[in-house]
């Protein structure tokens, strides 16, 4: 259980509201950790990530335990280390990325920067991944 009311929990919540990218680490077939930057939304309980049907999806299907972490940036003074661990699952009970209001509100400009329409993005990033965090640690 994550204690969101502690000083560290409040710091983690601030990052969940403000960060644009989080690193998702899956485990490859040979046991090697595979970190990748991904876009995400946070609904207060779970992360929603949309992916191309690629390696990370196959990794999750075999090894659903994952880690998520934010970048640090000593130049801006943001040296908060925040690492979530939990379970990821490919889900089909959610709208596609281009119909997910929270996701589009957050990433519409980023999608445009990729020279894609929302519909093109939704078709390309067609796999929804829900990550349920169980623990958070850091300093």
HUQUIJO-V109154 format. One record per backbone hydrogen bond with DSSP energy under -1.0 kcal/mol. CO is the residue of the C=O (numbers start at 1). NH is the residue of the N-H. E is the energy in kcal/mol with one decimal. If there is no record, write none. Layout:
CO/NH/E + CO/NH/E
This chain:
2/4/-1.1 + 6/10/-2.6 + 7/11/-1.8 + 8/12/-2.5 + 9/13/-2.3 + 10/14/-2.0 + 11/15/-1.9 + 12/16/-2.3 + 13/17/-1.8 + 14/18/-2.1 + 15/19/-2.8 + 22/38/-2.9 + 23/69/-1.8 + 24/36/-1.9 + 25/67/-1.7 + 26/34/-3.1 + 28/31/-2.1 + 32/28/-2.8 + 34/26/-1.6 + 36/24/-3.2 + 38/22/-2.3 + 41/48/-2.4 + 46/43/-2.0 + 47/131/-2.1 + 48/41/-1.6 + 49/129/-3.4 + 51/127/-2.5 + 52/54/-2.3 + 54/58/-1.7 + 55/59/-3.0 + 56/60/-2.3 + 57/61/-2.0 + 58/62/-1.3 + 59/63/-3.7 + 64/88/-3.0 + 66/86/-2.1 + 67/25/-3.3 + 68/84/-3.2 + 69/23/-3.5 + 73/76/-1.3 + 73/78/-1.6 + 77/79/-1.3 + 78/73/-3.8 + 81/139/-1.3 + 82/70/-1.2 + 83/137/-2.3 + 84/68/-2.5 + 85/134/-3.2 + 85/135/-1.8 + 86/66/-2.4 + 87/132/-2.9 + 89/130/-2.8 + 96/99/-2.2 + 97/100/-1.4 + 100/104/-2.8 + 101/105/-2.6 + 102/106/-1.8 + 103/107/-2.5 + 104/108/-1.9 + 107/111/-2.8 + 108/112/-2.2 + 109/113/-2.2 + 111/116/-1.7 + 112/115/-2.0 + 117/121/-2.6 + 118/122/-2.8 + 119/123/-2.0 + 120/124/-2.4 + 121/125/-3.5 + 124/126/-1.0 + 127/51/-2.7 + 128/91/-2.5 + 129/49/-2.6 + 130/89/-1.9 + 131/47/-2.6 + 132/87/-2.0 + 135/85/-2.3 + 137/83/-2.9
